Amino acid sequence: MTHFIATYSNDFTAIPLVEATVKKWVNNSLSFTLYSSGSTGNPKEIKLDRSLLEWSAMGTKSALNLGDDISILCCLPIEKTGGFMQLIRALVWDCPIHFVKPTNDPSTHLNSSHYSLTSLTPTQLENILTKDFTPSSSITILVGGAPISPGLEEKLSTTGLRFIETYGMTETASHIALREVGKDSLFKAQDGVVLSVIEDCLSVSIPELGLNVLTHDIVEFTNHRFKLLGRSDDVINSGGVKIHPVLIEPLIAVSLASAGINRAFYLSKKPNTVFGEITVLVIEGEAIQDSSYLLELLKRDIPAYMHPKELVFVDQIQFTETGKVIRKSIS
């Protein structure tokens, strides 16, 4: 390696982990260990082959049409997939990488220097966009870890910068499909990836590596591209109508905002003797006094059979480190 150089901000505390990973890579280790996000349960240990990491890094470079003069800014935890793969890309591409302490607002680092590539979560971007956000116009920003809300998508589309939403999982060493925010509404699989549907769920295959992963994600295909509808274990089957929370929640957000309610929430489900399951809206914070009015408002704005039938208020909604809500069914 002639161009790989790792530098660090003064408050970055994971230097030993970076150095240990680099040492393993230089010594040609054949496997590396990461942990899943834990959004649907306890995080699980996942071993990744070196060949998969190399394939992923080179596939990203090709898909994004990046040249050889690359510099990376890493704002994500190195022990998680997003930050780990930034380091792996720097090693495979033999390019410099600068690590900063992961925070919800890395805007200072983005504005201070020129970088070619970085990865951010939607939560980080929401915070960044409230500040003076003036990075280099040539930077490519990967966005992952949690879905991009319609509101955030609209904001990103007006910046003039290149944002790429990613789809993937720890088992595939980061993304296997991409879409350019503001230009593409659907994800496109990267070269070498074969997608299919098995029992309503997306199956991911990389024949070159002999890798096959059956996800819990439900997608809708259009001309070999796809839209993510949600996870199979999140689907609410109410009276035979299948309701995908991630499709309904943007409509709920608009309704809540019109009522002056700006709180964290998610759509959950509850067993019901008549319908099998009913939709329940979980809202963070104190109970709203006029709940019946709010339910009527949601009934007016949400498609028939899909609107929340009950409201549940909790002290705090839990999220993963990347901002993905940890959904819990209501008993």
C-alpha positions as CSV (number, residue, x, y, z in Angstrom):
1,M,0.0,0.0,0.0
2,T,1.4,3.3,-1.1
3,H,-1.5,5.8,-0.7
4,F,-3.4,4.4,2.3
5,I,-3.0,6.8,5.2
6,A,-5.3,6.8,8.3
7,T,-5.7,10.1,10.2
8,Y,-7.8,10.9,13.1
9,S,-9.6,13.8,14.8
10,N,-8.4,14.7,18.3
11,D,-11.5,13.1,20.0
12,F,-11.5,9.9,18.0
13,T,-11.1,7.0,20.5
14,A,-11.2,3.8,18.4
15,I,-7.7,4.0,17.0
16,P,-6.7,0.6,18.5
17,L,-9.6,-1.0,16.6
18,V,-8.7,0.6,13.3
19,E,-5.0,-0.4,13.7
20,A,-6.0,-4.0,14.7
21,T,-8.2,-4.3,11.6
22,V,-5.5,-2.9,9.3
23,K,-3.0,-5.4,10.8
24,K,-5.4,-8.3,10.1
25,W,-5.9,-7.0,6.6
26,V,-2.2,-6.6,5.8
27,N,-1.6,-10.1,7.3
28,N,-4.1,-11.5,4.8
29,S,-6.7,-12.7,7.3
30,L,-9.5,-14.5,5.5
31,S,-12.4,-13.5,7.7
32,F,-13.6,-10.6,9.8
33,T,-16.4,-10.4,12.4
34,L,-19.2,-7.9,12.7
35,Y,-22.5,-7.7,14.5
36,S,-26.0,-7.1,13.1
37,S,-27.9,-3.9,14.0
38,G,-30.3,-5.5,16.5
39,S,-33.3,-3.7,15.1
40,T,-35.3,-6.9,15.1
41,G,-33.8,-8.6,18.2
42,N,-30.4,-9.1,19.8
43,P,-27.4,-8.4,17.6
44,K,-25.8,-11.5,16.2
45,E,-22.2,-12.3,15.3
46,I,-21.6,-12.5,11.6
47,K,-18.4,-13.6,9.9
48,L,-17.5,-12.0,6.6
49,D,-15.1,-13.5,4.1
50,R,-12.3,-11.4,2.8
51,S,-13.4,-12.1,-0.8
52,L,-16.8,-10.6,0.0
53,L,-15.3,-7.5,1.5
54,E,-13.0,-7.0,-1.6
55,W,-16.0,-7.7,-3.9
56,S,-18.1,-5.1,-2.1
57,A,-15.5,-2.4,-2.1
58,M,-14.7,-2.8,-5.8
59,G,-18.4,-3.0,-6.7
60,T,-19.0,0.2,-4.9
61,K,-16.2,2.0,-6.7
62,S,-17.6,0.8,-10.0
63,A,-21.2,1.6,-9.3
64,L,-20.4,5.1,-8.2
65,N,-18.0,5.7,-11.1
66,L,-15.2,6.8,-8.7
67,G,-11.8,7.6,-10.1
68,D,-8.5,6.8,-8.5
69,D,-8.0,10.1,-6.7
70,I,-10.3,9.3,-3.7
71,S,-10.3,10.4,-0.1
72,I,-12.7,9.1,2.5
73,L,-14.3,10.7,5.6
74,C,-15.5,8.2,8.1
75,C,-18.2,9.6,10.5
76,L,-19.7,6.2,11.6
77,P,-18.7,3.7,14.3
78,I,-15.9,1.5,13.1
79,E,-17.3,-1.6,14.8
80,K,-20.5,-1.3,12.8
81,T,-21.0,-2.2,9.1
82,G,-21.0,1.4,7.8
83,G,-17.8,2.5,9.4
84,F,-16.1,-0.8,9.0
85,M,-16.7,-0.8,5.3
86,Q,-15.3,2.7,4.9
87,L,-12.0,1.4,6.3
88,I,-12.1,-1.7,4.1
89,R,-12.7,0.5,1.0
90,A,-9.7,2.6,1.9
91,L,-7.6,-0.5,2.2
92,V,-8.9,-2.0,-1.0
93,W,-8.7,1.3,-3.0
94,D,-5.4,2.2,-1.4
95,C,-6.6,5.7,-0.5
96,P,-6.4,8.0,2.5
97,I,-9.2,8.0,5.1
98,H,-9.9,10.4,8.0
99,F,-11.7,9.1,11.1
100,V,-13.8,11.4,13.3
101,K,-15.7,10.6,16.5
102,P,-19.2,9.4,15.5
103,T,-21.8,12.1,16.4
104,N,-25.2,13.0,15.3
105,D,-23.8,16.2,13.7
106,P,-20.5,15.8,11.8
107,S,-21.1,19.0,9.8
108,T,-17.9,20.7,10.9
109,H,-15.8,17.9,9.5
110,L,-17.7,17.9,6.2
111,N,-17.2,21.6,5.7
112,S,-13.6,21.8,6.7
113,S,-11.9,19.7,4.1
114,H,-12.2,18.1,0.7
115,Y,-13.4,14.4,0.6
116,S,-14.6,12.2,-2.2
117,L,-16.8,9.9,-0.2
118,T,-18.5,9.6,3.1
119,S,-21.3,7.6,4.6
120,L,-24.0,9.1,6.9
121,T,-27.3,8.1,8.5
122,P,-30.6,9.9,8.0
123,T,-30.4,11.2,11.6
124,Q,-27.0,12.7,10.9
125,L,-28.3,14.4,7.8
126,E,-31.3,15.8,9.5
127,N,-29.0,17.5,12.0
128,I,-26.5,18.6,9.4
129,L,-29.2,20.3,7.2
130,T,-30.1,22.6,10.1
131,K,-26.5,24.0,10.0
132,D,-24.4,25.8,7.4
133,F,-23.8,22.7,5.2
134,T,-21.2,23.5,2.5
135,P,-19.1,20.5,1.6
136,S,-17.3,20.1,-1.6
137,S,-19.7,19.8,-4.5
138,S,-17.8,16.8,-5.8
139,I,-18.4,14.6,-2.7
140,T,-20.6,11.5,-2.9
141,I,-22.6,10.8,0.3
142,L,-23.9,7.3,0.9
143,V,-27.0,7.2,3.1
144,G,-27.9,4.1,5.0
145,G,-28.8,2.5,8.3
146,A,-32.4,3.6,8.2
147,P,-35.0,4.6,5.6
148,I,-35.0,8.2,4.2
149,S,-38.2,9.9,5.1
150,P,-40.1,11.9,2.3
151,G,-39.3,15.1,4.1
152,L,-35.6,14.4,4.2
153,E,-35.6,13.3,0.6
154,E,-37.1,16.6,-0.4
155,K,-34.4,18.5,1.5
156,L,-31.6,16.5,0.1
157,S,-32.9,16.9,-3.5
158,T,-32.4,20.7,-3.2
159,T,-28.8,20.8,-2.1
160,G,-27.2,20.1,-5.4
161,L,-25.1,17.3,-3.9
162,R,-25.0,13.7,-4.8
163,F,-26.7,11.4,-2.2
164,I,-26.9,7.7,-2.8
165,E,-29.3,5.7,-0.6
166,T,-28.0,2.2,0.0
167,Y,-29.8,-1.2,0.5
168,G,-28.0,-4.1,2.1
169,M,-27.3,-6.0,5.3
170,T,-24.3,-7.1,7.4
171,E,-24.4,-10.5,5.8
172,T,-23.6,-8.9,2.4
173,A,-20.9,-6.6,3.8
174,S,-22.9,-3.4,3.2
175,H,-25.0,-2.5,0.2
176,I,-26.0,-4.6,-2.7
177,A,-28.3,-2.1,-4.3
178,L,-28.3,1.7,-4.7
179,R,-30.5,4.6,-5.8
180,E,-29.7,8.2,-6.3
181,V,-31.8,10.5,-4.1
182,G,-33.9,12.9,-6.1
183,K,-33.4,11.1,-9.3
184,D,-34.3,7.4,-8.8
185,S,-37.3,6.2,-7.0
186,L,-36.3,2.6,-7.1
187,F,-33.2,0.6,-6.0
188,K,-31.0,-1.0,-8.7
189,A,-28.9,-4.1,-7.8
190,Q,-25.2,-3.8,-8.3
191,D,-23.5,-5.9,-11.0
192,G,-23.1,-9.5,-10.0
193,V,-26.2,-9.5,-7.7
194,V,-29.2,-11.7,-8.5
195,L,-32.5,-10.9,-6.7
196,S,-35.6,-13.1,-6.5
197,V,-38.6,-13.5,-4.2
198,I,-39.0,-16.5,-2.0
199,E,-42.2,-16.8,0.1
200,D,-42.8,-13.0,-0.4
201,C,-39.3,-12.1,0.9
202,L,-36.4,-10.8,-1.0
203,S,-33.6,-13.3,-1.7
204,V,-30.1,-12.0,-2.5
205,S,-27.6,-14.1,-4.4
206,I,-24.0,-13.3,-5.4
207,P,-23.1,-16.3,-7.6
208,E,-19.5,-15.3,-8.0
209,L,-19.0,-15.8,-4.3
210,G,-21.5,-18.6,-3.7
211,L,-23.4,-16.3,-1.3
212,N,-27.1,-16.6,-0.7
213,V,-29.1,-14.6,1.8
214,L,-32.9,-14.8,2.4
215,T,-34.0,-11.5,3.9
216,H,-37.1,-10.6,5.8
217,D,-37.7,-7.7,3.5
218,I,-40.7,-7.4,1.2
219,V,-40.2,-5.6,-2.0
220,E,-42.1,-4.6,-5.2
221,F,-40.2,-5.1,-8.5
222,T,-40.6,-2.8,-11.5
223,N,-38.4,-3.4,-14.6
224,H,-35.8,-5.3,-12.6
225,R,-35.6,-2.5,-10.0
226,F,-37.4,-2.6,-6.6
227,K,-39.1,-0.6,-3.9
228,L,-38.8,-1.6,-0.3
229,L,-42.2,-2.1,1.3
230,G,-41.0,-3.2,4.8
231,R,-40.1,-6.3,6.8
232,S,-42.3,-9.4,6.8
233,D,-42.4,-9.5,10.6
234,D,-43.6,-5.9,10.6
235,V,-46.6,-6.5,8.2
236,I,-50.0,-6.0,9.9
237,N,-52.6,-8.4,8.6
238,S,-55.9,-6.8,9.5
239,G,-59.0,-8.5,8.2
240,G,-57.0,-9.9,5.3
241,V,-55.6,-6.5,4.3
242,K,-51.8,-6.5,4.5
243,I,-50.5,-3.2,5.9
244,H,-46.8,-2.1,5.5
245,P,-45.9,0.4,8.2
246,V,-43.2,2.1,6.2
247,L,-45.7,3.0,3.5
248,I,-48.3,4.4,6.0
249,E,-46.0,6.2,8.4
250,P,-45.1,9.1,6.0
251,L,-48.9,9.8,5.8
252,I,-49.2,9.6,9.5
253,A,-46.3,12.1,9.9
254,V,-48.2,14.7,7.8
255,S,-51.4,14.2,9.8
256,L,-49.6,14.6,13.1
257,A,-47.7,17.7,11.9
258,S,-51.1,19.2,10.8
259,A,-52.3,18.8,14.4
260,G,-49.1,20.4,15.8
261,I,-47.7,17.1,17.0
262,N,-44.0,16.6,16.3
263,R,-43.0,13.5,18.2
264,A,-41.3,10.2,17.5
265,F,-43.8,7.4,16.6
266,Y,-44.2,4.2,14.7
267,L,-47.0,2.0,13.6
268,S,-47.4,-1.3,15.4
269,K,-49.9,-4.1,15.7
270,K,-52.1,-5.8,18.3
271,P,-54.0,-9.1,18.3
272,N,-57.7,-8.7,17.7
273,T,-60.4,-11.4,17.9
274,V,-62.3,-10.0,14.9
275,F,-59.6,-8.8,12.5
276,G,-56.7,-11.0,13.6
277,E,-54.6,-7.9,14.1
278,I,-55.3,-4.2,14.2
279,T,-53.0,-1.2,13.7
280,V,-51.8,0.7,16.8
281,L,-49.9,4.0,16.7
282,V,-47.2,4.2,19.3
283,I,-46.3,7.8,20.1
284,E,-43.5,9.0,22.3
285,G,-44.3,11.3,25.3
286,E,-47.3,12.1,27.5
287,A,-50.8,11.0,26.5
288,I,-52.7,13.5,24.3
289,Q,-56.0,14.4,26.0
290,D,-58.1,14.5,22.9
291,S,-57.1,11.1,21.5
292,S,-60.5,10.5,19.9
293,Y,-60.0,13.6,17.7
294,L,-56.6,12.5,16.7
295,L,-57.9,9.1,15.7
296,E,-60.6,10.7,13.6
297,L,-58.0,12.9,11.9
298,L,-55.9,9.9,11.1
299,K,-59.0,8.0,9.8
300,R,-59.6,10.9,7.5
301,D,-56.1,11.1,6.1
302,I,-55.1,7.4,6.0
303,P,-56.6,4.9,3.4
304,A,-59.5,2.9,4.6
305,Y,-58.7,-0.2,6.7
306,M,-55.1,1.0,7.3
307,H,-55.5,3.9,9.7
308,P,-54.6,3.3,13.4
309,K,-57.4,1.9,15.5
310,E,-55.7,2.7,18.9
311,L,-53.1,5.1,20.3
312,V,-50.4,4.0,22.8
313,F,-48.1,6.4,24.5
314,V,-44.7,5.4,25.8
315,D,-42.0,7.4,27.6
316,Q,-39.3,6.7,25.0
317,I,-39.1,4.9,21.6
318,Q,-35.9,3.0,21.1
319,F,-33.7,3.3,18.1
320,T,-30.6,1.6,16.8
321,E,-27.4,3.5,16.5
322,T,-28.2,4.3,12.9
323,G,-31.6,5.7,13.7
324,K,-33.8,2.7,12.8
325,V,-36.8,2.3,15.1
326,I,-36.9,-0.8,17.2
327,R,-40.5,-1.9,16.6
328,K,-42.4,-3.7,19.4
329,S,-45.8,-5.4,19.0
330,I,-48.5,-4.4,21.5
331,S,-49.9,-7.3,23.6
